[in-house]
Amino acid sequence: MAEIKAYSVRVEFLRPGETSYARLAREMYKKGFKQLLKGPGGDWVRLPKGSFVISTTDAPDLVKHTVTNLAIGYDETALVKLNSVIRWAA
């Protein structure tokens, strides 16, 4: 049984272009990252620009590597912060 891990990721651009965050978001969605979360009351919440979540069986280093490679394509000074959110068996 594979362990699914949930991560939150924050990308900050030090010198963003006008559309850097929007273009990054499109690429992140293609990789399975989300910016919308359903809250306990059933309401949908949008994370701030540059913030994403993903549930995956990938190791943390691979997730961060994937995000970093995407982010530096839009701003070579991009900062990426990865946090483990929760773990459960699937």
Summary of the structure (lengths in Angstrom):
residues: 90
radius of gyration: 13.4
end to end distance: 6.3
largest distance: 43.6
contacts: 231
relative contact order: 0.36
helix: 27%
strand: 38%
